[in-house]
Amino acid sequence: MKLVTTAKTKAYELTYLAPGNMTDSELKTVQETVQGLVKKHKGSMTSEDSWGKKTLAYALRKGGKTHTEAYYLHLVLEFPTDQAPLFERDVHLDNDLIRHLFVEAVLREEPVAKE
């Protein structure tokens, strides 16, 4: 007997930091790499937001380099629950990213206006 299972999807948020010394074309390549990982793990992108280049509160070391500035990028994604940990692992292994935060999104309904 075969059990039929359906993958439940959930919304997640990914915020990641790319080195501030990247050119626009290098940053675009990093964004395309992350988008490729989303597709690889059967996810979909709900929204994408670039928060721009910011000075870090303290220097971060990654790959033998010290970073004092970074591009902040934020994505809202949907994944099957079984694929989310695999996606997070692949993002963690990407050497082009300084840091990342991958969390389950808390989606709130808009409050109904009182009449």
Residue pairs with C-beta under 8 A, 6 or more apart in sequence:
7 42
7 80
7 81
7 82
7 83
8 80
8 81
9 78
9 79
9 80
9 81
10 78
10 79
10 81
10 84
10 104
10 105
11 46
11 76
11 77
11 78
11 104
11 105
11 107
12 76
12 77
12 78
12 79
12 84
12 102
12 103
12 104
12 105
13 74
13 75
13 76
13 77
13 101
13 102
13 103
13 104
13 105
14 34
14 74
14 75
14 77
14 91
14 100
14 101
14 102
15 72
15 73
15 74
15 75
15 100
15 101
16 34
16 72
16 73
16 91
16 97
16 98
16 99
16 100
16 101
17 60
17 70
17 71
17 72
17 73
17 97
17 98
17 99
17 100
18 27
18 30
18 70
18 71
18 73
18 96
18 97
18 98
19 62
19 65
19 67
19 69
19 70
19 71
19 96
19 98
20 53
20 54
20 67
20 68
20 69
20 70
20 71
21 67
21 69
22 30
22 71
27 71
29 96
30 96
30 97
31 73
33 94
33 96
34 73
34 75
34 91
34 94
35 45
37 87
37 90
37 91
37 94
38 44
38 45
38 75
38 77
38 87
40 87
40 90
41 79
41 83
41 84
41 86
41 87
41 90
42 79
42 80
42 83
43 77
43 78
43 79
43 80
43 83
43 87
44 77
44 78
45 75
45 76
45 77
46 76
46 77
46 78
47 75
47 76
48 73
48 74
48 75
48 76
49 73
49 74
49 75
50 71
50 72
50 73
50 74
51 72
51 73
51 74
52 71
52 72
53 69
53 70
53 71
53 72
54 69
54 70
54 71
54 72
55 68
55 69
56 67
56 68
56 69
56 70
59 66
59 67
59 68
60 66
60 67
60 70
60 98
60 99
61 67
62 95
62 98
62 99
63 95
67 98
70 98
70 99
76 105
79 87
84 102
87 102
88 102
91 97
91 100
91 102
92 100
